[in-house]
Amino acid sequence: MAAYGPAPERNWGWLPGSGAAVPPGAAPPPGVPQRAGVPQGWPMQPGLPPHVGRRMVPPGMVPPAPPRREPQIPWWQRDGVISRVLAVAGVAVTLIGVVMLLVLAAQAGFFGPVPRVVSGAVFSVALVGAGVRVFDKAGGRVGGIALAATGVAGAYLDMVAVTAVYHWLHPVLGLAVALAVAAGGVGLAMRWNSQPLAVLVVLGAALLAPFVTADLVLLGFLIVLQLACIPVQFGRDWPFLHVVRTVPAVLATLVGVLIALVEPFDSTRELWLLEASIAIAVVGLAGTVLVVRKRAGDIAATLSFAISTTPLLAVVALFDCRIAAVVAAAHAAVLLSVAATALTPKMRAMAKIPGHTAIAAAVAGSFALLEACVGVTSAQTLPIATLLVALGFLGVAGQLRSGAASCIGLAFALIGGLAFAAMATPEKLASQHLAEQYLSLSTTLAAVIGLAVVTVAVWTVRRLAGTPKGGAEESMLWIAASGAALYLVTAAIVAVGVATGAADGFVVGHSIATIVWMVAATAALLYGLRNLARSAAIAKVALGSGLLVTTAALAKLFLFDLATLDGLIRVAAFLVVGILLLLTGTRYARAFAEAGTPGAASPDGKSR
């Protein structure tokens, strides 16, 4: 039997759907498909799409039948879909009825408090019993889960009403009983290995509890739901449960904070919100750390932890600066301590906290640290605080090659730089009146710290990015660093001159700043000339930076100093800059003359 593929001319091809053969060169009957490049008379193999090259059907062999596709069943006809939809709808409608029994019946005067509460409890217990009975029967899993979830959530709402509406139980006792009810529900979910049961219990109780009561005690019941589900996560990887146990408490607290911001001052409510925010953050952190130590890849746990930090970050807006700074600083200390466990391999092995959790803790902790900086500083000292934080993060990032720490450090450096630019604007540096009014020694201190940040940032970026020496990336890095450094140096020197209180302190400061610019440019140029024979890449960067700073110094000398300075101060600035230019020019010419001699190194580092 001939193999598949291009057939010799002596072979015969079978017509589809018939046993007749067509000899090569003969035209096939009408209706028989043909393809370019196929010998005349050879039909295409049926059942293949048009864009696929079709093989020839060897003589003596019946063409294979085209594959049959199974018809797709609509989603509403698939097994279990309708039953699940109906079950969820039944849970929602039944729980709404329970809420109406507990609340709306009281508002309408139907029944008494005791009959309402007792009937709600009996109804909930009956639903749970029916669910257990149905679950063990064939095909009863969906119905059993729905009945049990409705019963547990109804019992939880009954406890909310007993505590918050009828005040029959002290809030502490009511929360304890509610915790037991929720623990029973999620325990049943673990026994049945059913994440939907746990999700329906938590979600149903959390969504309908605000319709039972809007008092602040509601936050306690939502936090109880968040707490009751932590043990479940140890033995089960249920990501949806992480979210539904955390989001309701977080949203309710954030709404409470927003209402407190727009309504009159109420110290009791603010204290409740602070306590609730702390509880949510503690439960979220503890639950996540315990879970990720066992399952390092549980991203949902880290997401729920990140969500749980937001109320404590927001609630500080309700308090004065000192209290807000203390709360934010404590929050930052805890979160950054968690993040620090992932900095070294030894600490990672001891703490067993994965990188994604550590990054989430570092980001949230940096926000809390920024809040602390804002709370303890003024407009004059905020650049100092934020630049110090940036210096610390960048130092750690460069030492340990941490990308996350470097991003946080650069973010704080940007914030500090913007705050410094607002404090020492170009207009304030150029006007003697504005400089004497707004610049001070704090400006000088911030500028000095900013110079340290620029230096460490360049070192860190080069260590992390592996910037090639002498490349365009390194040149751009040095250009940006040189521009920032020149601005900081100018601000620092002018601020010192103004802070002395002398009448000509402003002009003296600008004169010294111009000289410092030229000294820095001369040092960069001499360093580059010295390294011509050693490293052409280093020499290129140093010479480029030096020429750039020289250009800036000359522009400042002629465009600003010439019009602003007067007397001996202007003479001194021109003399010093001129001497430095002569020195640099002489050394520059000699270096390139030496590089041009036979056997000497050329500016590109190659011998001639």
Beta strands, then each sheet from edge to edge (+ up, - down):
strand 1: 13-14
strand 2: 21-22
sheet 1: 1+ 2-
end
